[in-house]
Amino acid sequence: MPTITVDKADLFKALGQDYTTEEFDDLCFDFGIELDEDTSLNERPVINGKQEPAQLKIEIPANRYDMLCFEGISLMLNIFRGKKTSPNYRLVAPPSGELQVMTIDRETSRIRPYAAGAVLRNIKFTKERYDSFIALQDKLHQNLARQRSLVAIGTHDLDTVEGPFSYEALPPEEVAFVPLNQTRSMTGVEMMKFYENDRHLSRYLPIIRDSPVYPIIYDSKRTVCSMPPIINGNHSKITLRTRNVFIDMTATDKTKIEICMNILVSMFSQYTEEPFTVEPVKIVSPHNHQSRETPDLTPRETQAEVSYINNCCGLTLNASEICSLLKRMSYAASPSRASPDLIDVHIPPTRADVLHQADIMEDVAIAYGFNKLPRSFPSKSGTIAQPLMINKLSDIVRLEAAMAGWSEVMPLILCSHDENFAWLNRKDDGKTAVRLANPKTAEYQVVRTTLLPGLLKTVRENKHHSVPIKIFEVSDVAFKDMSLERKSRNERHFAAAWYGKSSGFEVVHGLMDRVMLMLKSAFVTGEEGLNAKGVEEAAYWIDEVDDPTFFPGHAAAIHVRINGEEQVIGVFGILHPTVLEKFELKYPVSTLEMNIETFLYAVELSLSALVSNGKVGVKMVPLLAGQSRGAETPRGGIKEAAVLVTVLVAVLVALLVGAAIGSLEKYNVFIVLLGVVTVELVAGESFGIVEIL
């Protein structure tokens, strides 16, 4: 969590009360923050013959960007204590009546496509306020803006520049200005060399260094304001005498730029001549449909359920009481006219962390007091927990592999591009792997599309152990999928690798058979005496495949037929010698990899309305697909239904087990037993569950 250092005397003055260290620690805990250190309890250094003032170091939750400065901490604590009300942030027109304008050039789409602006008019800086203003920008840069890669903030003395402003992208040779706190003009190329050893700025140079164009902001006289995200121009630097501040921001993320702008202007608009007023800037960006006025300080409107809040907190508060508590957390809230179980909530622009009514519920608990919440577990829960079905499936496969004598490993999901493709003799078509835009090392460039690199690297690092080495992994791989909103999808795979003096092909084959047997899938081979006549349910078989990852003639694709549809779910075989060479392995390796999500909904057999009087419904649903309701019929007596259910379940289990065993011998019909019998009373009340394993 970020740690914010504030002057102890100044903070207590802003709060209008002196606290002991214990008292202030309790206040911080009540508000959900933490006092990390009170330097007045330790020996403080003497600087220029004067002892350093006592400071408080406060840990702030990572999502509370509005408390990354002295102003935010003091304001929120005062609202929490009832000393102040939540500010009404307003946009006001400039004295001339015409807004400042920033025009965004189309070329900026090549590097940082978004921009925003604002003006703080008639602001009054002191040294402490100025230092806090600069510190907040730095905190936003380091946290929300991800080291300026997402958002870069520039602040300028508006009286030294003249609008309208333009945001452009030019070749580095054409960019020339005097950087902040320098005396000579430099081009973009010269600045990259000049600042490459700078302790503070060198970390930001790679963001644009290799770009063919550099972002640049000009005023109407072509005076450079800034070259984001590196440095501002010296001409427009702000000082303690600055009265009007022009704020520019550029970004690669539209959401982050709006949050940063709202936080910065909200915190320091309290120092303007008319507190909590901000002058907007008109953004002209027709090429990407981002023309608008920034910032937007309109509170977000949402609703929260009274019952949800009470259930989660174990309370019995009414809507008015919850609204009173929310006001202590800087919300504006009122009981909803639509329903007595709803409250209308207005979220201030400073609270970008509020995304769901769960966040509102948390703030209600903070305002009520954690220590006052009931200590017993609530009689009703606001949430329902259950394992994801894909994780249930993974555990089944994982347990079976472990019981067969294989050791589980958990490599990283990121790998190098070569490990994922070239080292496995595979080609990248550009449409498969999810690539990192700015990888820090060559070892982590893509999200893996196969589990094999992780297994082989694990074997490589442990090859000094005795052989054979038998390892497996059940985890996710990722693929590009442009049909989805997030443009990618995860897929759960099972993979295993055998490393020994012999190929181990038959061992890997046996593991695959065991896993498929455990999943109750039939084996179809085509060999004499093992034909597949009469197969009507799920089944699998293998065919030789030509895969460059494997030794020619020693690889097979795994085919399955589920619900009458055939698909290839994986491949196993002996790895090609060139693959072994790349991963520095001297013994043969056989591997297996398959997509196990295919089996998630392997079978669904339904039996409904079997009882003539219509009192009970029975349905067989996939073990891994969760419970499903049976056919609903008119409610009957519980006692009569219980008797019928008992008989029905016994008969059904006998039939399924008999069919599974007998049909193998007589009819070649393979019945998949991967299922759960769920018996329900007609009103939907679950009566009992019998697992068929």
N, C-alpha and C positions, 0 to 999 in steps of 0.2 A: 504494500500500500504506500502511496506517496506520503512523505513526511514534510509538513509545512512548519517553518520556523517563524514565530511572531514575537514581537517585543511584548514582554509580560506586562509592563506598566501601561503601554498603549492599549492592549487588549482589555485589561481590567477597566481602564478609563472609558473605552467604547461600550463596555458592558454596564458601566455605572455602578460597579461593585468590586471590592477586593475579595479575593478568595485565598484560603490556604491551599497548599498543594493537594491535600486530600479532598477538599471541597471541590476544587476545579476538576480533579480526576473523576469524582462522582458525577459532576455535571457532564463531562465528556462521555462517560459511560451511558448516562441516561439518554444522551442524544445519538448514541451509536458511533461515536468516534473515540479515540484513545489518546490519552496524554502519555507520550513516550518519555519525555524528560523535562524537568524543570531545572535549568542551569543555575538558578539562584541557590540550589542546594550544594553546588560544587564550587571549587575555586575557578574563578573566571579570569581570562588573560587580561593583561594591561596593555592597551594600545595607545601610543603617543601620550603616555603619562595618564591615561584615563581608563578605568576599568570598564570592560565590555558590559553593556546593560544586560540584565537578566532576561532570558528568553524561554519561551515554551515551545517544545517540539511536539507537534500533534500529528498523529497518524490519521489520514483521511481515507475512507473507502475509495477504491479505484474508480467507482462509477459516479462519485460526487464531484464532478468537475467544477461545480459552483463554489466549492470550498477549497480551492487550490490557492487562495490568497487570503490575506488578512481581512479584506473587506467582506468576503464571502463568509468566513468563519464568524466574525463579529455580528453580521447581519442575521445569519441563520440562528445563532444562539440567542440573540435578542428576540427574534420572532418566537422561538421555542419557549422562552421564559415569559412571553406575553408583554415584553417591554415595547415592542414595535409590531406593526401590522405588515403583512406582505406588501411590497411596493407595487404600485401600478405603473408599469413601464409603458411609456408612450412615445410614439413617433411624432415629431414636430417638423414643420416646414422651416427652412432657413430664413433669415431676415429679408433676403432679397426675394423670397417666394419661389425661386427656381432651384431645383435639386441639382447637386453635383452629378455628373454623368460619367460613367466608365464604359467605353466601347471595347468589346472583345473581338479580336481579329480571328478569322477562321484558322490561321496557322497554329494558334495555340492548342488546337485539338491534337496536335502531334506530340505534345509534351505535358501540359497541365490545362485541361479544358475548362475548368470552372473558376469563376472569380466572384468576389463580393466586396462591398465597401460600406462604410458608415462614417459619420462625423460626430465627434463629441464637441459641442460648441460651448465656449466660455467655461472651460474646465479650469480648476485651480489645483496646481501641483505644489506639493511640498516635497522635500527630499524623501520622506518616508513613503508618500503616495507614489512618487515617481519610481522609486525602487520596487515597490509592490507591483506597479504597472508593468515594468520590465520582467519581473519575476514570474508573473502570471503568464505572460507570453511564453516564457521559457518552459514553464510547467506544461502548458498546453502542447508545445512543440514536442516535448519528451514523451508525453503520455498519449493523449487522444490523437495527436497528429503523427505519431509514430516516427519520431526523429525527422520531422518536416517532410517525410515522403508523401503523406496524405494531404497535409495542409501547411502552408507557410504564411506567416503573419508579418505585415509591414506597417509601421506607424510613422506618420509624417506631420511636420508643422504645416498646417494648411495655409498659413499666411505667407509661406515661402514658395508655394507652388500655386498654379492657377489651372482650374478645370476648363473644359472637360478633359478627362483622362483617357488614355488608350492603353489597352493591354495587348501586346503583340508578341510574336515569336520570330526572332531574327537569327541569322548565322552568327556565331560567336565573334567573328572578325568585325562584324558591323556594330557590335555593342561596345560602347565606350563611355565611361563616366568615372567620377571620383568616388571610390567606395567610402563607406562610413569610417570616419576618424582617420582618413588618409588625405594626402595633399596633392597627389598627382593622378591624372586620368589613366585608366587602364582599359584594355579591350577584354572581352570575355576570356580569350585564350590566356592572356597575361594574368588575369585574376586566378585562373585555375592553378597556375604555377606559383603565384604569389602566396596563395593560402593553403597550399598542399601540406605545409608543415605547421599551420596554425592549430593550436591545441583545441580551439573551440569550433572553428569553421571547417576544418579538413574533413570531418565526418560527414558533412552534407554534400561535398563536391561530387561524389559518384552519382548522385541523383540525376544530375543533368550533364555531367562531363562528356559522355559519349553521344549525346544527342546532337543531331545536325542543326538544331535551332535552340536558342536560349530564351526563356520567357523574360519579358522586360515591360515595365510600366512607365509611361511618359505622361507628362502634363501637356497642356496645350502649346507650350513653347518648346517642346521636345526636351525638356529637362527630365533626366532619369530620376524616378522616385525609388525604384528598387529593381533588383534582379532576383526574383524568388527562385528557389528557396535559399539562396546563398546570403545576400547582403543588401542593405538599403543604400541609397545614395547619400553622400555626405551633405548635399545641398539642403535636404529637407529634414535633417535630424531634429528630433524633439529635445527640448531642454526644460528646465524648471520654469522658464519664462513663457513657454508655449501656452497659448490660450485656446487654440482650436486645433484639434487632432483629427487628421484624416487617416482612416484605417483601411488598408487594402489586404485582401486575402486571396490566395490562389490555391487550387487544390486539384487532386485527382479523384476525390470522393465528395459528392455533393452533400451528403448527409453530414459528414464531418465538418465541412466548411460552415454550414448553417449553425451547428452546435458551437463551434469555436467563436463565431461572430457573436452569437447571443450571449455567451458567457462573458466575453471580454467587455462588450458595451454595457451589459447589465450591471456588472460589478463596479465599473468606474463612472457610470452615468450619475451615481450619487454625488459626485464631486462637481457636476456641472452647475451653472448658475440657477437653472431650474432643475432640481434633482429628478433623476430617473427619466430624463428625456433624451432622445437620440434623434439625430437628423439622418434620414435614410439617403442612400445613393441609388440612382437609377442605373441599372445594368442593361446594356444594349448588346444582345447576343442572338441575333436572328438565325444564324447558321445551325445552332443546336437547340433552338427553342428554349433558351434559358434567359430571355429578357424578363426582368422583374425589378422590384425595388427591394433592397436589403438594408437592414435586417427585417425579419418578420417576427415581431414580439407579441403576436397574438397568442393568448393562452390556448392550449389544446384542450378540447372538451372530450370527456369520456364518462363512463358510468361504472359504478362498483356495486356489488350486491351486499346488502346488510347481512344476509344469512351466511354468505361466504366468509366475510370478515369475522363474524362471531364464531363460526365453526372452527376456523383456523386458530383463532386466539383463545377459544374457550370462554368467550364473554357473552353477555346478553344485552348489548348496547342497542339503543334505538338509533334511528337515522340522524336525529338532531345531535345526539351525543357524539356520534362518529364525525359529523361535520365540524363540531367544536374541536375535536382532537386534530383533525386534518388542518385546521387553520394554524395550529402550532407548528405544523411542518411546511408552512408557506403555500398551502393550497387554498383555493376558494371553493367551497363545497356547500351544497344545499340539498334537502330531501327532494327527490324527484316527484313530479306530478304524475308520471306515468305509472308508477307502482310504489307501494310503501316499502318494498324490499330493495329499492334502488336509490342511490344518491347520485346527483349530478356533480361532477368534479371538473374544475378548471385547473389544468396543470400549468404552472408558470414557465416561461421560456428558459429559465435557468435549470429546470429539472428534466434534462434529456434522458436521465436514467429511468424514468417512469415509463414502462412499456406495457404493463398489464395490471389487472386489478390485484395481483399478488404483490406488486410493489406498493400499491396503496394500502393494502392490508398490513404490510411490514411497517409503514409509517404510522399507521394507527396504533400498532403494538408499541412502537417507540414512544409516541406521544402519551399513551396510556401508562407506560412504564413497565419495562421487562420484569422488574422485581415484584410488580403487582399482579402479574398474570397468574392465573390458577396454576398451582404446582402439580396437580393431578392431571392425568391424561384426559383430554376432552372426551365426552361420551359419544360425540359424533366427529367424524373426520372430514375435513374439507377436501381431502384427496383420496384417490384409490390407487394403490400401488400394485403392480404386477410385472413380472419379467416380460421383456419383449420376446415375441415368439421366435425371432431369428436367433436370439441369444439362447433360448431354450434348445433349439435345434443344435446350435454350436456346442452346447454343453454335452449333449448326447453323443455327438461325433467325437468330441474331445475326450470324454470318458472312455469310449470304446477304444480309441487309439492308444490311450495311456495303459489300459488294461492289456493290450496286445504287446506291451513292452517297449513302446516308443516314448521318447522324451519330448515334452512340449517346449518350444522356444517362442520368444516374442520380440522379433527384430523391429526396427523402426519402419514406419510406413513410407518415409521418404528415402529415395535412393538417387544415384546418379543416372543420367540419361544413358550412358554406355552400359551400366549394369542391367538396366531394364530392357535394353534393345540389342546393341552391338555384341555384348558379351554372351548373349543367348542366341546369336545368329539370327536376330529378328530385325525387321526394318520398321522404322517409325513413319507412318503415313500422315502424321500431323493431325489426325482426327481421333486419336486414341487416348493419349496420355495427358493428364493435367499437369502443366508445367508451372513452376514458380516464376513469377515475373522478375524477381530480383534475388536470386539465390545467393546466400552468403559464402557458400563453399561449393566446390564441384561435386562433393559427396551427396549433396541434397538438392537435386535439380528438378525432379519430377515426383509425383505421387505414383507409387508402384501400380502397375497393371497386372502383375503376377507376384506370387509369394516366393518364387524360386530364388531371386537374388538374396533375400534375407536368409533363407535356409543355407544357401551355398556359402555366404559370408560367415555364417555361424560355424559351419563345418571347417572353413579355412582357419578361423581363429582357434579352433579346438582340435586340429588334426594331430596334435602331439599326444592326444589321448589314445587309448587302445581302440582298435577297430574290432567289429563294425560300430559305426555311429549311426543311430536311428533317431531321427528327429522329425517333428511335425509342427504345423501351425494352423490354427483356425482363426482367420482374421479377415479384414476388409481389404479389397483393392478398389481402385477408382478409375472411372472411364469418363471421357467427355460424352455429353449427351445434350445436343443443342435443342432437343425437343422439350427439355425441362427448364423451369425458370432459373434454377441455379447453374444450368449448363453442364452439370456433371451428376454422376450417380455412383453410389457405393454398391459393391457386390461381395457377399460373404463367400470366401473360398476355403477349402481344406487342401493342404499340401503336405507332402512328406518326402523325406530324402534319406536314402541308404548310402553309406560310404564305407567301403570295405575292400578286401583283396579280391573278392569275387564281385560280379556285377550286381547281385542282389535283385535282379529283375523279378524273380519268382516271389521274393519276399514282399516287394512293393505290390505285386499283383495280388498276393494273398491279403495284404492289408486292405486293398480296394474291395476285394470280395467280402471281407469281413464287415466293412462299413456298409456295403450295399445290402448284405444279409441282415445287418442290424436294422436297416431302414425297411426291411421286409420287401425288398424288390426282387423280382425273379431274374434268373440268369439264363440268357439265351445264347447258345454258342454255335449251333449248326454242326458240331462234331457228331460223329456216329453215336447213337444212343442217347443224345441230349438235344433232340430237335425241339422246336418251339411251337409245335402245333397246338392250337387251342388257347394260346395265350390271349387273354382278354383284358387283363389289368396291367398295372405298371410292371415294366420289365426293363432289363438292360443287357447290353452285349458290347463286345469290343471288336473293332476293325483296325487292321494295320493302317498306319497313316505316315505320310512323308512330311516330317517336321524337321527343319534344319537345326533345331535345338537338340535333337536326339540322333543317335547313331542310326544310319540307314538300315531299315529292316528290323529295328528293335524298338519300335514305338507303336502305341495303339491309342486310338481315340475311344472314349467312353460314350456310348449311345444309350439313351433311355427313351422309353415310350410311356408316357403318362397321359391318361385320358384319351388314348388313341393318337396322340401327337408325338412325333419323334424329334429329338434334339440331341446335339452333342454337348455334354456338360464338362468334359475334361479330357486329359491326355496323360499317359504315363509311359515311361521307357527309360532306356540307358542314355545318359547324356553324351553328346558328341565330344570327342577329344579336344577340339578347339575351345569348347566351353570350359572344360576342366582346366585347360592351360590358362585361360583368362582369370579363373578364380584360384589358381595356384594349388590345384588338387592333383595328387599323384596316383590315387587309386580310383577305380571306376565308381560312378555315382548313378543310382537309379532314382528317379523322382516320380511323384504322382501329384497332380493338381486337378481339382474339380470344383465346380460351382455347386454349393449345397443348397442355395436358395430354391433351386428347382423342386426340392422335396418338401418345401414349406407347406404346400397345399396338395399333398400327393393323392389324397383320396377323400371322397365325401360320399358316404352312403347314408341315405335317409330312409327312415321308417316312420310313417306317421299315420295317425288315425287307425291304429291296429285294434283298438278296443271298440267293440260295437256300440257300447253306450256312450262313447265320445268323451270319456272323463280324463283320459291321459294321452299325452303326445310323447313320442320317443323319436330321437334323431341321433344318428351317428355322424360326428363331425371330426375333422382332422385334429389329431393330437396337438399339432403345432399351430393351429389356426384359432385357438380359443374356443370357448363354449358358444353354442348356437341354439336358438330357440326351436323347439319342436312345434308341430302343428297345434294351434290353440283351439280347444273345444270348450264347450260350456263347463263351468266349474262343477265338480262333483264332490262327494264326501272324501275327506282325507284318509279315513280308515280304509274304505274300499279301494281307493287309488293305491295305497301302500301295498295292499295284497297283490293287486294286479301288476304293479311295478316289479315286485319281488319275483313273481313268476316269469314275467316278460324278460327281465334281465337274465335270469338263469337260462331260459331257453335260447336267448340270443347269443349268449356267450358259448353255449354248447354247440350251436349251429356254426358259429364262426370258427371255433377251434377244430371241430370235426371237418369242416370244409377245407380248412387250411392244410390239414394233415392228409385226409382221404383223397382230396382231388389231386394231390401231387402223384399219388400212386395210380389212380384210375382214369382221371379225365384230363390230366395235364393243364388244369385250370389253377392258376396261382391267385390266391386271394390276399390282397395286401391288408395286413392287420394294423397298420399305423393309424389308430383311431381312438376315439373316446366315445363311450356311450353316455349321453347326457339325458337323463330322464327328468322331465319337468311336469309339474302340475299345470292345469290348464290356464291358471292366472299368470303363468310365467315364473312361478316360484321353483327354484331348483330343488329337486328331491334327492338326487344322488348322482354320483359319477363313478363309472367303472372303467379302469384303464385296461386296454387289451395290449399286452406286451408280448 
